[in-house]
Amino acid sequence: MLASIKADTSGIEKKLGALLEMFPEGIPDEFAGVVSGLTDNVVLVNSATTVVTGGAFDVVCVLDFDCAFYDKVLSAARAFKADFITH
């Protein structure tokens, strides 16, 4: 039986886009370590969806960042940006 496994990363892409908008000049080196921690906090949002097409199974896994960790990163980004602007 033929099976295809795919990852839907659209949620991750949207959240990274929102984070990058906070730093139009690029992520500062001092904050890059915090952002890199996001890669360790990718989770499955729900159970995988299976679709049968033409005798093959297509399994789609929806991935996203852990909400609590992403909120901490956003809070740190806001604080870092405020501190960076005032100094």
All heavy atoms as a GROMACS GRO file, in nm:
protein
  641
    1MET      N    1   0.084  -0.117   0.000
    1MET     CA    2   0.000   0.000   0.000
    1MET      C    3   0.089   0.124   0.000
    1MET      O    4   0.185   0.134   0.076
    1MET     CB    5  -0.091  -0.002   0.122
    1MET     CG    6  -0.183   0.116   0.127
    1MET     SD    7  -0.318   0.091   0.242
    1MET     CE    8  -0.418  -0.020   0.149
    2LEU      N    9   0.058   0.219  -0.084
    2LEU     CA   10   0.134   0.341  -0.097
    2LEU      C   11   0.083   0.447   0.000
    2LEU      O   12  -0.038   0.465   0.015
    2LEU     CB   13   0.120   0.393  -0.241
    2LEU     CG   14   0.204   0.513  -0.279
    2LEU    CD1   15   0.353   0.481  -0.265
    2LEU    CD2   16   0.173   0.553  -0.423
    3ALA      N   17   0.175   0.514   0.069
    3ALA     CA   18   0.137   0.619   0.164
    3ALA      C   19   0.228   0.740   0.146
    3ALA      O   20   0.346   0.726   0.115
    3ALA     CB   21   0.148   0.569   0.307
    4SER      N   22   0.171   0.857   0.165
    4SER     CA   23   0.244   0.983   0.156
    4SER      C   24   0.221   1.060   0.285
    4SER      O   25   0.108   1.077   0.328
    4SER     CB   26   0.192   1.063   0.036
    4SER     OG   27   0.244   1.193   0.037
    5ILE      N   28   0.329   1.104   0.347
    5ILE     CA   29   0.319   1.180   0.472
    5ILE      C   30   0.365   1.323   0.444
    5ILE      O   31   0.475   1.345   0.393
    5ILE     CB   32   0.403   1.118   0.584
    5ILE    CG1   33   0.355   0.975   0.611
    5ILE    CG2   34   0.397   1.203   0.710
    5ILE    CD1   35   0.439   0.899   0.709
    6LYS      N   36   0.279   1.419   0.478
    6LYS     CA   37   0.309   1.560   0.454
    6LYS      C   38   0.294   1.637   0.584
    6LYS      O   39   0.216   1.599   0.670
    6LYS     CB   40   0.214   1.616   0.349
    6LYS     CG   41   0.224   1.546   0.215
    6LYS     CD   42   0.121   1.596   0.118
    6LYS     CE   43   0.130   1.514  -0.010
    6LYS     NZ   44   0.025   1.545  -0.103
    7ALA      N   45   0.366   1.747   0.594
    7ALA     CA   46   0.357   1.834   0.712
    7ALA      C   47   0.301   1.969   0.668
    7ALA      O   48   0.352   2.030   0.575
    7ALA     CB   49   0.493   1.851   0.776
    8ASP      N   50   0.196   2.012   0.736
    8ASP     CA   51   0.138   2.145   0.711
    8ASP      C   52   0.202   2.241   0.810
    8ASP      O   53   0.176   2.237   0.930
    8ASP     CB   54  -0.013   2.140   0.730
    8ASP     CG   55  -0.080   2.275   0.712
    8ASP    OD1   56  -0.010   2.375   0.685
    8ASP    OD2   57  -0.204   2.282   0.724
    9THR      N   58   0.286   2.329   0.760
    9THR     CA   59   0.358   2.424   0.845
    9THR      C   60   0.306   2.567   0.830
    9THR      O   61   0.375   2.662   0.869
    9THR     CB   62   0.509   2.421   0.812
    9THR    OG1   63   0.526   2.457   0.674
    9THR    CG2   64   0.569   2.285   0.839
   10SER      N   65   0.187   2.583   0.779
   10SER     CA   66   0.133   2.717   0.754
   10SER      C   67   0.121   2.799   0.883
   10SER      O   68   0.144   2.920   0.884
   10SER     CB   69   0.000   2.711   0.681
   10SER     OG   70  -0.095   2.637   0.754
   11GLY      N   71   0.085   2.735   0.994
   11GLY     CA   72   0.076   2.806   1.122
   11GLY      C   73   0.211   2.858   1.168
   11GLY      O   74   0.223   2.970   1.218
   12ILE      N   75   0.314   2.777   1.150
   12ILE     CA   76   0.450   2.817   1.186
   12ILE      C   77   0.495   2.935   1.100
   12ILE      O   78   0.554   3.031   1.149
   12ILE     CB   79   0.547   2.698   1.171
   12ILE    CG1   80   0.519   2.595   1.281
   12ILE    CG2   81   0.693   2.743   1.175
   12ILE    CD1   82   0.600   2.468   1.269
   13GLU      N   83   0.465   2.927   0.971
   13GLU     CA   84   0.505   3.034   0.879
   13GLU      C   85   0.440   3.167   0.916
   13GLU      O   86   0.506   3.271   0.914
   13GLU     CB   87   0.469   2.996   0.736
   13GLU     CG   88   0.552   2.880   0.683
   13GLU     CD   89   0.501   2.826   0.551
   13GLU    OE1   90   0.422   2.894   0.483
   13GLU    OE2   91   0.543   2.714   0.514
   14LYS      N   92   0.313   3.163   0.954
   14LYS     CA   93   0.244   3.286   0.994
   14LYS      C   94   0.305   3.346   1.120
   14LYS      O   95   0.325   3.467   1.130
   14LYS     CB   96   0.096   3.260   1.017
   14LYS     CG   97   0.017   3.236   0.891
   14LYS     CD   98  -0.127   3.205   0.922
   14LYS     CE   99  -0.200   3.163   0.796
   14LYS     NZ  100  -0.337   3.119   0.823
   15LYS      N  101   0.335   3.261   1.217
   15LYS     CA  102   0.392   3.310   1.343
   15LYS      C  103   0.533   3.364   1.323
   15LYS      O  104   0.570   3.465   1.383
   15LYS     CB  105   0.390   3.199   1.448
   15LYS     CG  106   0.249   3.172   1.498
   15LYS     CD  107   0.246   3.065   1.603
   15LYS     CE  108   0.103   3.047   1.653
   15LYS     NZ  109   0.095   2.942   1.753
   16LEU      N  110   0.612   3.298   1.239
   16LEU     CA  111   0.746   3.350   1.211
   16LEU      C  112   0.738   3.484   1.138
   16LEU      O  113   0.816   3.574   1.163
   16LEU     CB  114   0.827   3.250   1.128
   16LEU     CG  115   0.882   3.130   1.204
   16LEU    CD1  116   0.953   3.035   1.108
   16LEU    CD2  117   0.976   3.173   1.315
   17GLY      N  118   0.640   3.495   1.046
   17GLY     CA  119   0.620   3.621   0.976
   17GLY      C  120   0.586   3.734   1.071
   17GLY      O  121   0.639   3.845   1.059
   18ALA      N  122   0.500   3.706   1.168
   18ALA     CA  123   0.463   3.808   1.268
   18ALA      C  124   0.584   3.848   1.352
   18ALA      O  125   0.603   3.966   1.384
   18ALA     CB  126   0.352   3.756   1.358
   19LEU      N  127   0.666   3.751   1.385
   19LEU     CA  128   0.787   3.780   1.464
   19LEU      C  129   0.887   3.862   1.383
   19LEU      O  130   0.945   3.958   1.433
   19LEU     CB  131   0.851   3.649   1.511
   19LEU     CG  132   0.966   3.657   1.608
   19LEU    CD1  133   0.925   3.728   1.736
   19LEU    CD2  134   1.019   3.519   1.639
   20LEU      N  135   0.904   3.829   1.256
   20LEU     CA  136   0.997   3.902   1.170
   20LEU      C  137   0.950   4.045   1.144
   20LEU      O  138   1.032   4.135   1.124
   20LEU     CB  139   1.018   3.828   1.038
   20LEU     CG  140   1.097   3.698   1.049
   20LEU    CD1  141   1.098   3.624   0.915
   20LEU    CD2  142   1.238   3.724   1.097
   21GLU      N  143   0.819   4.067   1.143
   21GLU     CA  144   0.766   4.203   1.125
   21GLU      C  145   0.805   4.294   1.241
   21GLU      O  146   0.813   4.416   1.224
   21GLU     CB  147   0.613   4.200   1.111
   21GLU     CG  148   0.565   4.150   0.978
   21GLU     CD  149   0.414   4.143   0.968
   21GLU    OE1  150   0.345   4.192   1.061
   21GLU    OE2  151   0.365   4.088   0.869
   22MET      N  152   0.828   4.236   1.357
   22MET     CA  153   0.868   4.317   1.473
   22MET      C  154   1.010   4.371   1.456
   22MET      O  155   1.047   4.471   1.517
   22MET     CB  156   0.859   4.233   1.601
   22MET     CG  157   0.718   4.191   1.636
   22MET     SD  158   0.712   4.092   1.784
   22MET     CE  159   0.734   4.219   1.908
   23PHE      N  160   1.091   4.302   1.373
   23PHE     CA  161   1.230   4.342   1.350
   23PHE      C  162   1.255   4.354   1.200
   23PHE      O  163   1.314   4.264   1.139
   23PHE     CB  164   1.325   4.238   1.411
   23PHE     CG  165   1.311   4.220   1.558
   23PHE    CD1  166   1.240   4.112   1.610
   23PHE    CD2  167   1.367   4.311   1.647
   23PHE    CE1  168   1.227   4.095   1.746
   23PHE    CE2  169   1.354   4.294   1.783
   23PHE     CZ  170   1.284   4.186   1.834
   24PRO      N  171   1.209   4.464   1.139
   24PRO     CA  172   1.224   4.479   0.994
   24PRO      C  173   1.369   4.479   0.946
   24PRO      O  174   1.396   4.445   0.833
   24PRO     CB  175   1.156   4.613   0.963
   24PRO     CG  176   1.114   4.672   1.091
   24PRO     CD  177   1.142   4.577   1.201
   25GLU      N  178   1.461   4.513   1.033
   25GLU     CA  179   1.603   4.515   0.997
   25GLU      C  180   1.668   4.378   1.015
   25GLU      O  181   1.786   4.361   0.989
   25GLU     CB  182   1.677   4.618   1.085
   25GLU     CG  183   1.615   4.755   1.083
   25GLU     CD  184   1.677   4.844   0.979
   25GLU    OE1  185   1.795   4.825   0.949
   25GLU    OE2  186   1.606   4.931   0.928
   26GLY      N  187   1.592   4.281   1.062
   26GLY     CA  188   1.645   4.147   1.089
   26GLY      C  189   1.652   4.121   1.238
   26GLY      O  190   1.655   4.213   1.319
   27ILE      N  191   1.655   3.995   1.273
   27ILE     CA  192   1.661   3.956   1.414
   27ILE      C  193   1.800   3.992   1.469
   27ILE      O  194   1.901   3.949   1.416
   27ILE     CB  195   1.638   3.804   1.430
   27ILE    CG1  196   1.504   3.761   1.371
   27ILE    CG2  197   1.652   3.761   1.575
   27ILE    CD1  198   1.384   3.800   1.451
   28PRO      N  199   1.805   4.072   1.576
   28PRO     CA  200   1.935   4.108   1.636
   28PRO      C  201   2.006   3.984   1.691
   28PRO      O  202   1.942   3.889   1.738
   28PRO     CB  203   1.898   4.203   1.750
   28PRO     CG  204   1.759   4.248   1.720
   28PRO     CD  205   1.694   4.139   1.642
   29ASP      N  206   2.137   3.984   1.684
   29ASP     CA  207   2.217   3.870   1.732
   29ASP      C  208   2.188   3.838   1.878
   29ASP      O  209   2.185   3.722   1.917
   29ASP     CB  210   2.367   3.898   1.715
   29ASP     CG  211   2.407   3.901   1.569
   29ASP    OD1  212   2.335   3.844   1.485
   29ASP    OD2  213   2.513   3.960   1.539
   30GLU      N  214   2.165   3.943   1.958
   30GLU     CA  215   2.140   3.923   2.100
   30GLU      C  216   2.010   3.848   2.126
   30GLU      O  217   1.991   3.788   2.231
   30GLU     CB  218   2.135   4.057   2.174
   30GLU     CG  219   2.261   4.138   2.166
   30GLU     CD  220   2.269   4.226   2.042
   30GLU    OE1  221   2.181   4.217   1.953
   30GLU    OE2  222   2.365   4.304   2.033
   31PHE      N  223   1.918   3.851   2.031
   31PHE     CA  224   1.787   3.788   2.047
   31PHE      C  225   1.776   3.657   1.968
   31PHE      O  226   1.683   3.581   1.987
   31PHE     CB  227   1.678   3.886   2.001
   31PHE     CG  228   1.539   3.841   2.033
   31PHE    CD1  229   1.496   3.833   2.164
   31PHE    CD2  230   1.451   3.807   1.932
   31PHE    CE1  231   1.368   3.791   2.193
   31PHE    CE2  232   1.323   3.765   1.960
   31PHE     CZ  233   1.281   3.757   2.092
   32ALA      N  234   1.874   3.629   1.884
   32ALA     CA  235   1.868   3.510   1.797
   32ALA      C  236   1.861   3.380   1.876
   32ALA      O  237   1.794   3.285   1.834
   32ALA     CB  238   1.988   3.510   1.704
   33GLY      N  239   1.925   3.374   1.991
   33GLY     CA  240   1.922   3.253   2.073
   33GLY      C  241   1.782   3.220   2.121
   33GLY      O  242   1.743   3.103   2.130
   34VAL      N  243   1.706   3.323   2.152
   34VAL     CA  244   1.567   3.302   2.197
   34VAL      C  245   1.483   3.247   2.083
   34VAL      O  246   1.406   3.153   2.099
   34VAL     CB  247   1.507   3.434   2.251
   34VAL    CG1  248   1.361   3.417   2.286
   34VAL    CG2  249   1.585   3.484   2.371
   35VAL      N  250   1.501   3.304   1.965
   35VAL     CA  251   1.424   3.262   1.848
   35VAL      C  252   1.460   3.119   1.808
   35VAL      O  253   1.373   3.040   1.771
   35VAL     CB  254   1.445   3.359   1.730
   35VAL    CG1  255   1.376   3.310   1.604
   35VAL    CG2  256   1.395   3.498   1.767
   36SER      N  257   1.587   3.085   1.818
   36SER     CA  258   1.628   2.949   1.779
   36SER      C  259   1.566   2.843   1.869
   36SER      O  260   1.551   2.728   1.829
   36SER     CB  261   1.780   2.937   1.778
   36SER     OG  262   1.831   2.945   1.909
   37GLY      N  263   1.524   2.881   1.989
   37GLY     CA  264   1.456   2.788   2.079
   37GLY      C  265   1.321   2.743   2.027
   37GLY      O  266   1.267   2.641   2.072
   38LEU      N  267   1.266   2.816   1.931
   38LEU     CA  268   1.137   2.777   1.874
   38LEU      C  269   1.146   2.642   1.804
   38LEU      O  270   1.049   2.566   1.802
   38LEU     CB  271   1.087   2.883   1.776
   38LEU     CG  272   1.033   3.011   1.837
   38LEU    CD1  273   1.009   3.116   1.730
   38LEU    CD2  274   0.903   2.984   1.912
   39THR      N  275   1.261   2.611   1.746
   39THR     CA  276   1.274   2.484   1.674
   39THR      C  277   1.258   2.363   1.766
   39THR      O  278   1.219   2.256   1.722
   39THR     CB  279   1.408   2.475   1.600
   39THR    OG1  280   1.514   2.487   1.694
   39THR    CG2  281   1.420   2.583   1.494
   40ASP      N  282   1.288   2.382   1.893
   40ASP     CA  283   1.273   2.273   1.990
   40ASP      C  284   1.130   2.262   2.043
   40ASP      O  285   1.101   2.173   2.122
   40ASP     CB  286   1.367   2.295   2.109
   40ASP     CG  287   1.512   2.285   2.071
   40ASP    OD1  288   1.543   2.215   1.972
   40ASP    OD2  289   1.596   2.347   2.138
   41ASN      N  290   1.044   2.354   2.001
   41ASN     CA  291   0.908   2.357   2.054
   41ASN      C  292   0.802   2.349   1.946
   41ASN      O  293   0.701   2.417   1.948
   41ASN     CB  294   0.890   2.486   2.136
   41ASN     CG  295   0.966   2.480   2.265
   41ASN    OD1  296   0.921   2.418   2.359
   41ASN    ND2  297   1.084   2.539   2.269
   42VAL      N  298   0.826   2.262   1.847
   42VAL     CA  299   0.729   2.235   1.742
   42VAL      C  300   0.647   2.115   1.787
   42VAL      O  301   0.702   2.014   1.831
   42VAL     CB  302   0.799   2.207   1.607
   42VAL    CG1  303   0.699   2.166   1.501
   42VAL    CG2  304   0.876   2.328   1.562
   43VAL      N  305   0.515   2.128   1.779
   43VAL     CA  306   0.425   2.022   1.824
   43VAL      C  307   0.322   1.990   1.716
   43VAL      O  308   0.297   2.070   1.627
   43VAL     CB  309   0.352   2.062   1.954
   43VAL    CG1  310   0.448   2.079   2.068
   43VAL    CG2  311   0.271   2.189   1.934
   44LEU      N  312   0.264   1.871   1.726
   44LEU     CA  313   0.150   1.836   1.642
   44LEU      C  314   0.027   1.904   1.699
   44LEU      O  315  -0.001   1.893   1.818
   44LEU     CB  316   0.127   1.685   1.640
   44LEU     CG  317   0.227   1.603   1.560
   44LEU    CD1  318   0.205   1.455   1.586
   44LEU    CD2  319   0.215   1.633   1.413
   45VAL      N  320  -0.046   1.977   1.616
   45VAL     CA  321  -0.162   2.050   1.663
   45VAL      C  322  -0.279   1.957   1.690
   45VAL      O  323  -0.352   1.971   1.785
   45VAL     CB  324  -0.201   2.160   1.562
   45VAL    CG1  325  -0.330   2.228   1.602
   45VAL    CG2  326  -0.090   2.260   1.549
   46ASN      N  327  -0.299   1.862   1.602
   46ASN     CA  328  -0.409   1.767   1.617
   46ASN      C  329  -0.364   1.634   1.560
   46ASN      O  330  -0.253   1.621   1.511
   46ASN     CB  331  -0.535   1.818   1.546
   46ASN     CG  332  -0.509   1.850   1.400
   46ASN    OD1  333  -0.405   1.816   1.346
   46ASN    ND2  334  -0.603   1.914   1.336
   47SER      N  335  -0.452   1.536   1.564
   47SER     CA  336  -0.415   1.407   1.506
   47SER      C  337  -0.403   1.421   1.355
   47SER      O  338  -0.465   1.507   1.293
   47SER     CB  339  -0.520   1.302   1.543
   47SER     OG  340  -0.646   1.340   1.491
   48ALA      N  341  -0.324   1.335   1.297
   48ALA     CA  342  -0.301   1.341   1.153
   48ALA      C  343  -0.430   1.312   1.076
   48ALA      O  344  -0.513   1.231   1.118
   48ALA     CB  345  -0.194   1.240   1.115
   49THR      N  346  -0.447   1.379   0.965
   49THR     CA  347  -0.562   1.358   0.878
   49THR      C  348  -0.521   1.264   0.767
   49THR      O  349  -0.418   1.282   0.703
   49THR     CB  350  -0.608   1.492   0.816
   49THR    OG1  351  -0.634   1.583   0.922
   49THR    CG2  352  -0.729   1.474   0.730
   50THR      N  353  -0.600   1.161   0.744
   50THR     CA  354  -0.570   1.064   0.640
   50THR      C  355  -0.676   1.072   0.532
   50THR      O  356  -0.795   1.071   0.559
   50THR     CB  357  -0.567   0.920   0.697
   50THR    OG1  358  -0.475   0.918   0.807
   50THR    CG2  359  -0.524   0.821   0.593
   51VAL      N  360  -0.630   1.079   0.408
   51VAL     CA  361  -0.719   1.084   0.294
   51VAL      C  362  -0.677   0.975   0.197
   51VAL      O  363  -0.558   0.958   0.170
   51VAL     CB  364  -0.710   1.222   0.223
   51VAL    CG1  365  -0.801   1.227   0.102
   51VAL    CG2  366  -0.742   1.334   0.321
   52VAL      N  367  -0.772   0.900   0.146
   52VAL     CA  368  -0.742   0.796   0.048
   52VAL      C  369  -0.774   0.851  -0.090
   52VAL      O  370  -0.886   0.894  -0.117
   52VAL     CB  371  -0.824   0.668   0.075
   52VAL    CG1  372  -0.794   0.563  -0.030
   52VAL    CG2  373  -0.797   0.616   0.214
   53THR      N  374  -0.673   0.854  -0.176
   53THR     CA  375  -0.694   0.901  -0.313
   53THR      C  376  -0.626   0.804  -0.409
   53THR      O  377  -0.506   0.780  -0.399
   53THR     CB  378  -0.634   1.041  -0.336
   53THR    OG1  379  -0.496   1.039  -0.300
   53THR    CG2  380  -0.705   1.146  -0.254
   54GLY      N  381  -0.702   0.747  -0.498
   54GLY     CA  382  -0.645   0.658  -0.600
   54GLY      C  383  -0.570   0.540  -0.542
   54GLY      O  384  -0.471   0.498  -0.598
   55GLY      N  385  -0.613   0.486  -0.429
   55GLY     CA  386  -0.548   0.371  -0.369
   55GLY      C  387  -0.430   0.406  -0.279
   55GLY      O  388  -0.366   0.318  -0.224
   56ALA      N  389  -0.398   0.534  -0.265
   56ALA     CA  390  -0.286   0.575  -0.180
   56ALA      C  391  -0.338   0.655  -0.061
   56ALA      O  392  -0.438   0.724  -0.071
   56ALA     CB  393  -0.188   0.661  -0.260
   57PHE      N  394  -0.270   0.642   0.051
   57PHE     CA  395  -0.304   0.718   0.170
   57PHE      C  396  -0.220   0.846   0.173
   57PHE      O  397  -0.098   0.841   0.158
   57PHE     CB  398  -0.275   0.638   0.297
   57PHE     CG  399  -0.373   0.528   0.324
   57PHE    CD1  400  -0.343   0.398   0.290
   57PHE    CD2  401  -0.494   0.556   0.386
   57PHE    CE1  402  -0.433   0.296   0.316
   57PHE    CE2  403  -0.584   0.456   0.412
   57PHE     CZ  404  -0.554   0.325   0.376
   58ASP      N  405  -0.286   0.958   0.193
   58ASP     CA  406  -0.218   1.085   0.215
   58ASP      C  407  -0.239   1.123   0.360
   58ASP      O  408  -0.350   1.148   0.402
   58ASP     CB  409  -0.273   1.195   0.124
   58ASP     CG  410  -0.239   1.174  -0.022
   58ASP    OD1  411  -0.134   1.115  -0.050
   58ASP    OD2  412  -0.318   1.217  -0.107
   59VAL      N  413  -0.131   1.129   0.436
   59VAL     CA  414  -0.138   1.164   0.577
   59VAL      C  415  -0.081   1.305   0.592
   59VAL      O  416   0.032   1.333   0.552
   59VAL     CB  417  -0.056   1.066   0.664
   59VAL    CG1  418  -0.062   1.104   0.810
   59VAL    CG2  419  -0.105   0.924   0.643
   60VAL      N  420  -0.163   1.397   0.647
   60VAL     CA  421  -0.121   1.535   0.666
   60VAL      C  422  -0.112   1.563   0.816
   60VAL      O  423  -0.211   1.551   0.888
   60VAL     CB  424  -0.219   1.633   0.599
   60VAL    CG1  425  -0.173   1.776   0.622
   60VAL    CG2  426  -0.233   1.604   0.451
   61CYS      N  427   0.007   1.599   0.862
   61CYS     CA  428   0.030   1.633   1.002
   61CYS      C  429   0.042   1.785   1.012
   61CYS      O  430   0.124   1.847   0.945
   61CYS     CB  431   0.158   1.569   1.052
   61CYS     SG  432   0.159   1.390   1.042
   62VAL      N  433  -0.040   1.845   1.097
   62VAL     CA  434  -0.038   1.991   1.116
   62VAL      C  435   0.058   2.023   1.229
   62VAL      O  436   0.043   1.974   1.341
   62VAL     CB  437  -0.180   2.044   1.147
   62VAL    CG1  438  -0.176   2.195   1.165
   62VAL    CG2  439  -0.277   2.005   1.036
   63LEU      N  440   0.159   2.104   1.198
   63LEU     CA  441   0.260   2.142   1.295
   63LEU      C  442   0.244   2.288   1.335
   63LEU      O  443   0.202   2.371   1.255
   63LEU     CB  444   0.400   2.121   1.237
   63LEU     CG  445   0.434   1.981   1.189
   63LEU    CD1  446   0.572   1.980   1.123
   63LEU    CD2  447   0.430   1.882   1.303
   64ASP      N  448   0.280   2.318   1.458
   64ASP     CA  449   0.276   2.456   1.507
   64ASP      C  450   0.374   2.465   1.623
   64ASP      O  451   0.426   2.365   1.671
   64ASP     CB  452   0.135   2.493   1.553
   64ASP     CG  453   0.110   2.643   1.550
   64ASP    OD1  454   0.207   2.720   1.534
   64ASP    OD2  455  -0.006   2.683   1.566
   65PHE      N  456   0.399   2.587   1.668
   65PHE     CA  457   0.482   2.606   1.786
   65PHE      C  458   0.398   2.582   1.910
   65PHE      O  459   0.277   2.608   1.910
   65PHE     CB  460   0.538   2.748   1.791
   65PHE     CG  461   0.636   2.779   1.682
   65PHE    CD1  462   0.618   2.888   1.600
   65PHE    CD2  463   0.747   2.700   1.662
   65PHE    CE1  464   0.709   2.918   1.500
   65PHE    CE2  465   0.838   2.728   1.561
   65PHE     CZ  466   0.819   2.837   1.480
   66ASP      N  467   0.461   2.537   2.016
   66ASP     CA  468   0.396   2.527   2.145
   66ASP      C  469   0.349   2.668   2.184
   66ASP      O  470   0.429   2.762   2.185
   66ASP     CB  471   0.493   2.473   2.249
   66ASP     CG  472   0.436   2.473   2.388
   66ASP    OD1  473   0.346   2.393   2.414
   66ASP    OD2  474   0.481   2.556   2.469
   67CYS      N  475   0.221   2.683   2.208
   67CYS     CA  476   0.161   2.816   2.233
   67CYS      C  477   0.227   2.889   2.349
   67CYS      O  478   0.256   3.009   2.339
   67CYS     CB  479   0.012   2.803   2.257
   67CYS     SG  480  -0.079   2.753   2.110
   68ALA      N  481   0.249   2.820   2.460
   68ALA     CA  482   0.308   2.885   2.578
   68ALA      C  483   0.448   2.936   2.548
   68ALA      O  484   0.484   3.048   2.585
   68ALA     CB  485   0.309   2.789   2.696
   69PHE      N  486   0.527   2.855   2.480
   69PHE     CA  487   0.664   2.896   2.449
   69PHE      C  488   0.665   3.012   2.349
   69PHE      O  489   0.740   3.107   2.364
   69PHE     CB  490   0.748   2.780   2.396
   69PHE     CG  491   0.893   2.814   2.383
   69PHE    CD1  492   0.975   2.813   2.494
   69PHE    CD2  493   0.948   2.851   2.261
   69PHE    CE1  494   1.110   2.847   2.484
   69PHE    CE2  495   1.081   2.885   2.249
   69PHE     CZ  496   1.163   2.883   2.361
   70TYR      N  497   0.578   3.004   2.248
   70TYR     CA  498   0.571   3.112   2.149
   70TYR      C  499   0.530   3.244   2.214
   70TYR      O  500   0.585   3.349   2.182
   70TYR     CB  501   0.475   3.076   2.036
   70TYR     CG  502   0.469   3.182   1.928
   70TYR    CD1  503   0.574   3.197   1.838
   70TYR    CD2  504   0.360   3.267   1.918
   70TYR    CE1  505   0.569   3.295   1.740
   70TYR    CE2  506   0.356   3.365   1.820
   70TYR     CZ  507   0.461   3.378   1.731
   70TYR     OH  508   0.455   3.476   1.635
   71ASP      N  509   0.436   3.238   2.308
   71ASP     CA  510   0.396   3.360   2.381
   71ASP      C  511   0.513   3.419   2.459
   71ASP      O  512   0.529   3.541   2.466
   71ASP     CB  513   0.279   3.330   2.474
   71ASP     CG  514   0.148   3.308   2.400
   71ASP    OD1  515   0.139   3.345   2.281
   71ASP    OD2  516   0.055   3.252   2.461
   72LYS      N  517   0.596   3.332   2.518
   72LYS     CA  518   0.714   3.380   2.590
   72LYS      C  519   0.812   3.448   2.494
   72LYS      O  520   0.871   3.551   2.527
   72LYS     CB  521   0.785   3.265   2.661
   72LYS     CG  522   0.711   3.213   2.782
   72LYS     CD  523   0.788   3.098   2.845
   72LYS     CE  524   0.709   3.038   2.959
   72LYS     NZ  525   0.781   2.924   3.017
   73VAL      N  526   0.828   3.391   2.375
   73VAL     CA  527   0.918   3.450   2.276
   73VAL      C  528   0.866   3.586   2.232
   73VAL      O  529   0.942   3.683   2.220
   73VAL     CB  530   0.937   3.356   2.155
   73VAL    CG1  531   1.009   3.426   2.041
   73VAL    CG2  532   1.013   3.232   2.196
   74LEU      N  533   0.734   3.597   2.207
   74LEU     CA  534   0.676   3.726   2.169
   74LEU      C  535   0.692   3.830   2.278
   74LEU      O  536   0.725   3.946   2.251
   74LEU     CB  537   0.528   3.711   2.134
   74LEU     CG  538   0.497   3.662   1.993
   74LEU    CD1  539   0.346   3.660   1.970
   74LEU    CD2  540   0.564   3.747   1.888
   75SER      N  541   0.671   3.790   2.403
   75SER     CA  542   0.689   3.883   2.515
   75SER      C  543   0.834   3.929   2.524
   75SER      O  544   0.862   4.047   2.545
   75SER     CB  545   0.647   3.816   2.646
   75SER     OG  546   0.510   3.788   2.645
   76ALA      N  547   0.925   3.835   2.508
   76ALA     CA  548   1.067   3.871   2.511
   76ALA      C  549   1.102   3.962   2.395
   76ALA      O  550   1.182   4.056   2.411
   76ALA     CB  551   1.152   3.744   2.508
   77ALA      N  552   1.043   3.937   2.278
   77ALA     CA  553   1.070   4.022   2.161
   77ALA      C  554   1.022   4.164   2.185
   77ALA      O  555   1.091   4.261   2.152
   77ALA     CB  556   1.003   3.963   2.037
   78ARG      N  557   0.903   4.176   2.242
   78ARG     CA  558   0.850   4.310   2.271
   78ARG      C  559   0.939   4.383   2.372
   78ARG      O  560   0.970   4.501   2.357
   78ARG     CB  561   0.707   4.299   2.324
   78ARG     CG  562   0.608   4.262   2.217
   78ARG     CD  563   0.465   4.262   2.273
   78ARG     NE  564   0.377   4.196   2.182
   78ARG     CZ  565   0.322   4.076   2.201
   78ARG    NH1  566   0.344   4.010   2.314
   78ARG    NH2  567   0.243   4.022   2.111
   79ALA      N  568   0.980   4.313   2.475
   79ALA     CA  569   1.066   4.373   2.577
   79ALA      C  570   1.203   4.409   2.518
   79ALA      O  571   1.256   4.517   2.545
   79ALA     CB  572   1.083   4.277   2.694
   80PHE      N  573   1.257   4.320   2.437
   80PHE     CA  574   1.387   4.346   2.375
   80PHE      C  575   1.379   4.465   2.282
   80PHE      O  576   1.465   4.552   2.283
   80PHE     CB  577   1.436   4.222   2.298
   80PHE     CG  578   1.571   4.241   2.236
   80PHE    CD1  579   1.685   4.219   2.309
   80PHE    CD2  580   1.583   4.283   2.104
   80PHE    CE1  581   1.810   4.238   2.253
   80PHE    CE2  582   1.707   4.301   2.047
   80PHE     CZ  583   1.822   4.279   2.121
   81LYS      N  584   1.272   4.472   2.203
   81LYS     CA  585   1.255   4.582   2.109
   81LYS      C  586   1.239   4.714   2.184
   81LYS      O  587   1.300   4.815   2.148
   81LYS     CB  588   1.134   4.557   2.020
   81LYS     CG  589   1.118   4.657   1.910
   81LYS     CD  590   1.006   4.619   1.818
   81LYS     CE  591   0.991   4.722   1.707
   81LYS     NZ  592   0.884   4.690   1.616
   82ALA      N  593   1.161   4.715   2.290
   82ALA     CA  594   1.142   4.836   2.370
   82ALA      C  595   1.274   4.880   2.432
   82ALA      O  596   1.307   4.999   2.433
   82ALA     CB  597   1.037   4.814   2.477
   83ASP      N  598   1.350   4.785   2.486
   83ASP     CA  599   1.478   4.816   2.548
   83ASP      C  600   1.577   4.863   2.443
   83ASP      O  601   1.654   4.956   2.466
   83ASP     CB  602   1.532   4.692   2.620
   83ASP     CG  603   1.655   4.724   2.702
   83ASP    OD1  604   1.653   4.822   2.778
   83ASP    OD2  605   1.754   4.650   2.688
   84PHE      N  606   1.576   4.802   2.326
   84PHE     CA  607   1.667   4.836   2.217
   84PHE      C  608   1.640   4.978   2.167
   84PHE      O  609   1.732   5.053   2.140
   84PHE     CB  610   1.651   4.735   2.105
   84PHE     CG  611   1.751   4.750   1.994
   84PHE    CD1  612   1.882   4.711   2.013
   84PHE    CD2  613   1.712   4.802   1.871
   84PHE    CE1  614   1.974   4.726   1.911
   84PHE    CE2  615   1.804   4.816   1.770
   84PHE     CZ  616   1.936   4.778   1.789
   85ILE      N  617   1.512   5.015   2.157
   85ILE     CA  618   1.475   5.147   2.107
   85ILE      C  619   1.510   5.257   2.208
   85ILE      O  620   1.555   5.364   2.170
   85ILE     CB  621   1.324   5.152   2.072
   85ILE    CG1  622   1.298   5.066   1.950
   85ILE    CG2  623   1.277   5.293   2.048
   85ILE    CD1  624   1.152   5.046   1.917
   86THR      N  625   1.491   5.230   2.336
   86THR     CA  626   1.515   5.333   2.438
   86THR      C  627   1.663   5.353   2.470
   86THR      O  628   1.698   5.448   2.536
   86THR     CB  629   1.440   5.302   2.568
   86THR    OG1  630   1.479   5.173   2.617
   86THR    CG2  631   1.290   5.306   2.544
   87HIS      N  632   1.749   5.260   2.427
   87HIS     CA  633   1.892   5.276   2.458
   87HIS      C  634   1.966   5.312   2.337
   87HIS      O  635   2.001   5.301   2.246
   87HIS     CB  636   1.949   5.148   2.520
   87HIS     CG  637   1.899   5.130   2.660
   87HIS    ND1  638   1.789   5.055   2.689
   87HIS    CD2  639   1.942   5.178   2.777
   87HIS    CE1  640   1.767   5.057   2.819
   87HIS    NE2  641   1.858   5.131   2.875
   0.00000   0.00000   0.00000
